[in-house]
Amino acid sequence: MLESILKSIFSAGTFQQMLRSATPVALAALGGSLTEHAGIMNIGMDGMILMGAFFGVFGSYLFTSAWGGVGLVLLMGLLIGLFFALFVVKFRSDEFIIGCALNTFALGLTTYLSRSVFGTSGAKGFPSLPTVDLPLLDKIPFLGAVLNGHSLFVYLTWLFVLVLWVFIYKTPYGFWLRASGEKPETLRTAGIEPEKMKWLASILCGVLCALAGAHLSLGYLNGTFAENMSNSRGYIAFACVIFGAANPAKAYLAALMFGFFDALGYRLQDYHMNANLTSMIPYVITVVMMVYVVVRSQQKKTRAASQTL
């Protein structure tokens, strides 16, 4: 029995599911890394993901094309990012309150629009994103089964991780972005407005979170939208940002950890374990992850204080 469970857990199907589950969290975490570097605590990513998920399906229904849905998602992500930046950067509102308000607004709006357009049963079976099969990977045992058969967003996420890492740590704009959160007055004396970098970070975060929602509805769930389908993934993405110290590569690895335990929960259900119990696993791991971050931070502060004495 134990051997059978272990084979199931470490099968190619589990790791394939891990990539699918991790991608929406990873995309949102990449956006959250940008706002975190800009000195903005973006707790509203869950609402941004939910908006992306709905408008992806709505665009797919409207244009009878999944790519039409992606186009609408990009537009909505831009608008959501501008909306968030307007209140947080322009009006200097509390980002925590605005983030919570955005999550509540997104839940109410998408629920109302979904019921108005699709009825109470939700949206199912609309055009979805095609899966990608790379011919060369088919010849590689295990790895081919893990890496093939995903939506384009899974592969784009790898590219985004690399591009954003280079942007943040290897370009002048990335330096200005980090300075806008750490030393805004110093950046201003150099003739660069930190507010512009905060606007940029907020807009890019909105777009990436919306794409996370598009993957969730058009890629992961094949053209399906259900009420509150983001299911707190935005909060988990925020935890990944904190755990990875806003480093895109580390945040992606944290998202993969969430994806693995999410996939593990599904596998354990095959052995008649309670679905409510197994679905808690990735969220419990997220809480443990945050506790670890807090404890590690306190230990660093304690060591730094002891060294100064």
Secondary structure, DSSP 8 states (H G I E B T S, - for coil): -HHHHHHHHTSHHHHHHHHHHHHHHHHHHHHHHHHHHTT---TTHHHHHHHHHHHHHHHHHHHTSHHHHHHHHHHHHHHHHHHHHIIIIIS---HHHHHHHHHHHHHHHHHHHHHHHH-TT-B-S-----EE--GGGGGSTTHHHHHSSEEHHHHHHHHHHHHHHHHHHHSHHHHHHHHHHH-HHHHHHTT--HHHHHHHHHHHHHHHHHHHHHIIIIIISSS-B-TTTTTTHHHHHHHHHHHTTT-HHHHHHHHHHHHHHHHHHHHHHTTT--HHHHTTHHHHHHHHHHHHHHHHHHHHHHHHHHHH-
